[in-house]
Amino acid sequence: MLSWAVTFLIIALIAGVVGLTGVAGAATNIAWILFVVFLIIFAVSFITGKSPRV
């Protein structure tokens, strides 16, 4: 999950440099959502003491 977030962040940065602001904005939003989902899954697994099956 975290690797996908980083991938979309890199895509957003490259699109921003090239000037594709629509693609950069969309990729940034996707990266943000994936990062938040990662944090929620991490917190739940940390509290319960179980590792998530990926």
MODELLER restraints for C-alpha pairs under 7 A, 6 or more apart:
rsr = mdl.restraints
at = mdl.atoms
rsr.add(forms.Gaussian(group=physical.xy_distance, feature=features.Distance(at['CA:1:A'], at['CA:34:A']), mean=6.50, stdev=0.5))
rsr.add(forms.Gaussian(group=physical.xy_distance, feature=features.Distance(at['CA:1:A'], at['CA:38:A']), mean=5.87, stdev=0.5))
rsr.add(forms.Gaussian(group=physical.xy_distance, feature=features.Distance(at['CA:2:A'], at['CA:35:A']), mean=6.24, stdev=0.5))
rsr.add(forms.Gaussian(group=physical.xy_distance, feature=features.Distance(at['CA:2:A'], at['CA:38:A']), mean=6.21, stdev=0.5))
rsr.add(forms.Gaussian(group=physical.xy_distance, feature=features.Distance(at['CA:5:A'], at['CA:31:A']), mean=4.36, stdev=0.5))
rsr.add(forms.Gaussian(group=physical.xy_distance, feature=features.Distance(at['CA:5:A'], at['CA:34:A']), mean=5.38, stdev=0.5))
rsr.add(forms.Gaussian(group=physical.xy_distance, feature=features.Distance(at['CA:5:A'], at['CA:35:A']), mean=5.70, stdev=0.5))
rsr.add(forms.Gaussian(group=physical.xy_distance, feature=features.Distance(at['CA:6:A'], at['CA:31:A']), mean=6.85, stdev=0.5))
rsr.add(forms.Gaussian(group=physical.xy_distance, feature=features.Distance(at['CA:8:A'], at['CA:27:A']), mean=5.38, stdev=0.5))
rsr.add(forms.Gaussian(group=physical.xy_distance, feature=features.Distance(at['CA:8:A'], at['CA:28:A']), mean=6.73, stdev=0.5))
rsr.add(forms.Gaussian(group=physical.xy_distance, feature=features.Distance(at['CA:8:A'], at['CA:30:A']), mean=6.81, stdev=0.5))
rsr.add(forms.Gaussian(group=physical.xy_distance, feature=features.Distance(at['CA:8:A'], at['CA:31:A']), mean=5.18, stdev=0.5))
rsr.add(forms.Gaussian(group=physical.xy_distance, feature=features.Distance(at['CA:9:A'], at['CA:27:A']), mean=6.55, stdev=0.5))
rsr.add(forms.Gaussian(group=physical.xy_distance, feature=features.Distance(at['CA:9:A'], at['CA:28:A']), mean=5.87, stdev=0.5))
rsr.add(forms.Gaussian(group=physical.xy_distance, feature=features.Distance(at['CA:9:A'], at['CA:31:A']), mean=5.61, stdev=0.5))
rsr.add(forms.Gaussian(group=physical.xy_distance, feature=features.Distance(at['CA:11:A'], at['CA:27:A']), mean=6.57, stdev=0.5))
rsr.add(forms.Gaussian(group=physical.xy_distance, feature=features.Distance(at['CA:12:A'], at['CA:23:A']), mean=6.88, stdev=0.5))
rsr.add(forms.Gaussian(group=physical.xy_distance, feature=features.Distance(at['CA:12:A'], at['CA:24:A']), mean=4.14, stdev=0.5))
rsr.add(forms.Gaussian(group=physical.xy_distance, feature=features.Distance(at['CA:12:A'], at['CA:25:A']), mean=6.91, stdev=0.5))
rsr.add(forms.Gaussian(group=physical.xy_distance, feature=features.Distance(at['CA:12:A'], at['CA:27:A']), mean=5.06, stdev=0.5))
rsr.add(forms.Gaussian(group=physical.xy_distance, feature=features.Distance(at['CA:12:A'], at['CA:28:A']), mean=5.61, stdev=0.5))
rsr.add(forms.Gaussian(group=physical.xy_distance, feature=features.Distance(at['CA:13:A'], at['CA:24:A']), mean=6.74, stdev=0.5))
rsr.add(forms.Gaussian(group=physical.xy_distance, feature=features.Distance(at['CA:15:A'], at['CA:21:A']), mean=6.78, stdev=0.5))
rsr.add(forms.Gaussian(group=physical.xy_distance, feature=features.Distance(at['CA:15:A'], at['CA:23:A']), mean=6.31, stdev=0.5))
rsr.add(forms.Gaussian(group=physical.xy_distance, feature=features.Distance(at['CA:15:A'], at['CA:24:A']), mean=5.09, stdev=0.5))
rsr.add(forms.Gaussian(group=physical.xy_distance, feature=features.Distance(at['CA:16:A'], at['CA:24:A']), mean=5.35, stdev=0.5))
rsr.add(forms.Gaussian(group=physical.xy_distance, feature=features.Distance(at['CA:45:A'], at['CA:51:A']), mean=5.67, stdev=0.5))
rsr.add(forms.Gaussian(group=physical.xy_distance, feature=features.Distance(at['CA:45:A'], at['CA:52:A']), mean=6.51, stdev=0.5))
